[in-house]
Amino acid sequence: MDYLEIQGGKPLSGKVPISGSKNAALPVIAATILSDGEVKLTNLPDVVDIRTMLTLLSQLGSNIEHQTTNATINTTTINSTKALYEIVSKMRASILVLGPLLARFGECEVSLPGGCAIGQRPIDLHIKALEKMGAIIENKGGYIHASAPNGLSGAKIVFDQITVGGTENTVMAAALAHGTTTIVNAAKEPEVVQLCEMIASAGVKIKGIGTSELEIEGTSGRLLVFPTTKIIPDRIEAGTYLCIGAITHSTLTLTDVNPSHLGAIVDKLETMGCSFEIEESNITIYPAKTLQPIHIVTLEYPGFPTDMQAQFMAVASIAKGESIIEERLFENRFMHVSELNRLGADIWLKGNIAAVKSVENLYGAEVMATDLRASSALVLAGLIAQGTTIIRRIYHLDRGYDNLEGKLLAIGADIVRKKDR
Ligand code: UD1
């Protein structure tokens, strides 16, 4: 298995190009199931999760040409509507094929994703929304069997909790439904906005894009013709490199970003003492003289993203004073705490709240990645730790960070990927 070896303490500087957003690309790929003919996608990140989603579509019978950041997907050849456990168990976001498969074919089977490292993550809200639209859903043999023999009908869906994936599945299902669907308490994440804009660009009328109430006029089964869709920049990858600038006290310029998606992240780093120069698609971080402690509560967009919680915890570990970090979205998203403590951090957990006490230095050690964002927190810590840090189980990182070592090497980090003999 691959692992990363980092020699900490190297000064970093330069430019980091930010890739397309994994979390925007996944629903966009799923949405191609709604299409009549080829769809071209550009600016895809070159990460494992994207390849997994493309494999899933190809197992269903789609024709796919994929070259690193571009793909042409033709779903007219789909001849199976069963998303198998072997793929869904690798990546929970596979559940995003449920809405579009059901809307187009009137039936499908999707494996239940099961638990995941950061918590229970149920899909009850996805299912309730589709049932409200007339689907009959049964849970048999580890699979969700969904059918809607007469097609789905528009409905008023009120989410009692904001769900990104649930909103995306419902929007895709609503696009081909009979009549109008209203989603109340919809997620407003930029990735949801990209999906809505893609579907609207195919002629589906959607009101309220980017707000918490969406109204989608379905096409009564008519398939969609999508123009080429360019994936938006990855705000979590961008946020991770901003945290790398902050923790290593480096000036870094990120290119190909959308600064308007980075509000909560920039705001917290400013509170910690960093400063920024923001241009249309670039952002430069200047390091803090002394990193100040912070108080973070994870929330839905435009609040502070849970996907940045672990990276900020690494930065906070060397701030001058005690930081408090409260995780409100996922109950078990603190597995990086014990690994950061192995590197010399002083973090205390009580329930969903972490108290991050100040330490002067972190020290290299062998640690284990537990999930995607937790792994990046360990990389951040390794970049400033004295000595050598070895990070194992980096397949988590490969799921979501495009060319991490390459981008870090280019700005001066001492990082190598090695293989166990
Ligand atoms: C997406 C992101 C993930 C991010 C998360 C929150 C993708 C591929 N993944 O995940 O990186 O951390 O949003 O911003 O885009 N919930 C239920 N029932 C449901 C659905 C969700 O109780 O049917 C709960 C979840 O357990 C969680 C909360 O709602 O506590 C938010 O989850 P959700 O927004 O659905 O996250 P994902 O779409 O899975």
Boltz pocket constraint, residues with backbone or C-beta under 6 A from the ligand:
constraints:
  - pocket:
      binder: B
      contacts: [[A, 22], [A, 23], [A, 24], [A, 26], [A, 93], [A, 119], [A, 120], [A, 121], [A, 122], [A, 123], [A, 124], [A, 125], [A, 126], [A, 127], [A, 161], [A, 162], [A, 163], [A, 164], [A, 165], [A, 166], [A, 191], [A, 299], [A, 306], [A, 307], [A, 328], [A, 329], [A, 330]]
      max_distance: 6.0
